[in-house]
Amino acid sequence: MNQPPAAGPPARPQRPAGGRTPLYLAVAADLRTAIGAGEYGSGARLPAEDELARRYTVSRGTVRQALAALRADGLVTSRRGTRRVVLASPGERRDATELRSFTRWARSLGEDPGGRTVHVEPGAADPEEAAELRIGPGAPVYRVLRVRTLSGRPVMVERTTYPDAVGALVAAMPADTVSYSEELARHGVLFTDAHHTIDIALADARDATLLGCPQGAPLLRERRRATDPTGSPVEWSQDRYLPGTVAFTAHSTATGALGRRLGPPDPAVR
């Protein structure tokens, strides 16, 4: 059975200004990131509750709440009175029902994720951005353009709009930051839910340059609005993947069916 590597105590999870986000969610986010990074493989046991409490300098009650959040995500076992066992197994597909960052997904495949920021620009929200981020039209936002890589190969162009407070944190990060979500979590900004729309878009001139594909080539597009634990939007993103680099899966039930929409084609794919 795999055993987790020895590690020193991480910094105490930080609450955002105002303390709206419960501390247990910050602990859960850190453990989730560690599991996604492969620090605890499938079948490995997490440290005991009292050890985690000391590591994060929190109460055992906070640790229990964090582990409950991981149970709800299907990442660890729910047996009481025993050390939790990691259930999540790396997979080659991205589950559209699971909010997992590009970086964590890439690491689960044994790939080396990378990112290069092309530009970060402040601006005023257009009507679509305002609607998705639930802010007023013209409110300040930051727009970020990045190219993402797997083991050095460009596979995706990421266009993300952040509300002002979150965007200011992103703007201060180095251009070669691999994971914005991991860095933002250290500032108490957590991504806990998302709404995804997946379709096809044609590569524009910028896509072609960054991905090395012909202009007009079909790309898999994921449009995503992510929210924090309070339900407030923290990003609106449009990611374009090269064909053959990613596949999305979704699980549906009779009470939670996969959404479908019939409507006119997107102008980008006419």
N, C-alpha and C positions, 0 to 999 in steps of 0.2 A: 504493500500500500504506500502511495506517495506521502511524503512528509513535507510540510512547508519549510522553506529555508529559514534559517535564523535571521532575525531582523531586529534592529534597534527600535525603541519606542518612537512612533511618529509624533508629530506635533499635535497638540490638542486641537480637534476640529474647531474652526472659527464660525461664530454666528455672524450673519450679515448685520449691517447697521439696523437697529431697531429690534433685533432679536426675534424676528417673526418665524424663522425656520427652527423647528425643534432640533436640539443637539443630536438626538438619536439618528435623525436623517443624515446628518453629516458623517456620523460614524458608519452608518449603513453604506453611504456613498463611497467612503474610503475602502471598506471591505469589498464592495462590489467591484471597484476598480482593481483591487488586488487579485480577486478571483478572475476577472476578465483578462488580466495581464499574465495569468498562468502561475501566480505565486502559490496558489492552492489548486492542484489538479483534481480531476474527478476522483472521488473516493477518499480524498485527503480530509483529515479532521481539522476543523478550526481550533484555535487555542480556546482554553476553558474561559468561562465568563469572567472569573476573577482576574485572569491574566489579561484579557481584553480590557477590563475596567482599569487595570493599572497602566496598560499601554496607552490608553486614550485619556487617562486621568478623568474618568467619569464614574458614575455609580453603576452597580450591577443592573439596576432597573433600566438605565439608559441602554446598556448593552443588550438586555433582553428585548427591548423595543426595536433596536437595530436588527437583531437576528430575526425578529418577527417580520420585519420588512423584507429581509432576504428570503424568508420562507414564502412570503406572498409572491415573490418573484420566481419561485421555483428553483432557487439557487442552492438551498441547503435543506437538510432533513428537518422534520418537525418533532422528532422524538424528545420528550422532556427527560431531564435528569441525565442526559448524556451529552458529550461534546458533539456539536453539529457537524455533519458530514456534507461535503460539497457534492451536489448532484449534477451541476451544469457540466456538459461535455462540449468541447469545441466542435463547431460544425462549419461546413463550407458555405452555408447559406445564411443570409441575414433574415431573421424573423421580424416581419414588419410589425408584429404585436409586442416586440421587446424593444425597449428604448436602450440601445447599446451604441456607444460612440464608434465612429470609424476606427479609432485607435484600438479600442478594446476588441472589436471584431477582428481586426487584422492580426493582433497578437494571438488571438485564440486559434488562428490558422497557422501559427508559426512564422508569419510574415513580419517584416520590419516596417512598421508604418512610418511615413514621413509626411511633411507638409512644408510648403513654401508660400508665404504670404506675398501676393502680388501687389496689393494695395489695401489700405484701410482709410476710408474717407468719411468724414462727418457730412451730414446733409439733413435735408428736411424730408419727412415721411411722405411718400406719395399715397394716393388713396388705397391701393392694395396693401402696402406696408402698414398703414394706419389701421386698416380693418383687421389684419392678421395679428398685429401687436396690441390691439385695443388701445390705441392712443389717438390723439387728435391729428387730423391732416396737417402737415407742416411741422409736427413736433420733431425735436432733434433726434436723429438716429445715427448709427455708424453702419456703413456698408463695407463688407470685407470680401475680397476675392482671393481665393487660395487654390492651389493645385495640390492634390493629395497623391501620395505614392505608396506602392507596395514593394518593398525591397528595391527601392530606387526607380521603379517603373511608374510613370504617371498613369493613373487610372480614373481620376475623378476631378472635376472642377466644381468648387464649392462657392456659391454666392449666398452670403448670409447678411441679414439685416438685424441689428441688435438695438434695443431701446437704449437711450442715452447713457444711463448709469452702467449697464453691462458693457456697452460698446467702449466706454472710456477705459474699463479694465482690459479689454482685448487690445485696444490701441497701444497700451503700455507694454504689451508682451513682445518678446523678440520675434523677428520675422520667421525664424526657423522653429518656433514652438510646435511641438508635435501634436499636443492635445489641448485645445482651448478648454474643453469641458473639465479636464482634470485640474487645470490651473484655476478655473473659475470656482470649482468646488472648494479650493483652499481659501477663497474669499467669501464662502458661504452661499454662492450662487449654484443651486442644484437643479438639474434637469430630471424631472420625475415622470412626466407624461408628454405624449406627442400625438399629433394627428398627421397621418401620412397620406399623400396622394402620389401614385406612381403611374407614369405614362411615358410616352416617347417624345423627344424633342430633337430637332436637327441642329447639328453643330454649327455655331456661328464662327466668325473669323477668330475670336479670342479662344474659343474652345479648340479649334483646329490647331492653333499655335501652341497652346499649353499641353494638349493631349497627343499631338503628332498625328492627327487623323485628318481626312479630307473635309473641307467645309461642306456642309450639307449632309454629312454622314449621320445616321440615326444613333442617338444616345439614349440610354435609360435614364429617365429623370425622376428624382424623388423630391417632392415639395413637402416641407415639414414645418409645423409650428410646435415648438416645445414650450412647456410651462413648468413653473416651479411648484413646490408643495402647496402654495396658496392658490394655485390656478392662474397666476399671472404669467403672460407670455414673456419668455426670455430670449427667444430667437425665432426668426422666420428665414428658412433656408431653402434654396433650390440647388440641388446637387445633380450633376450630370456625369454618368459613368460610361466608360467604354464598354461596348457589348462584350460579353464573355468574361467580365471581371467580377460580376456579382449577380446573384439571383435572390429574390425576396420570396419568403414563404409567409403564409398567414393561416392561422387556425380560426375557424368560425364555428359557432354553435347555433342552435335554433333560436336562441335569445340574443345572440350577438353576431349577426351575419356579416360577412365581408361586404363592404359598401360598393355599390356600383352606381355609375351616373351616366345617363344618356344625354348627350348634348352636342352642340356644334364642335368641330375639331378646333384644337388650339391653333391660333394664327401661326405659331412657330413651326407647325408640321404640315401646313397646307402645301 
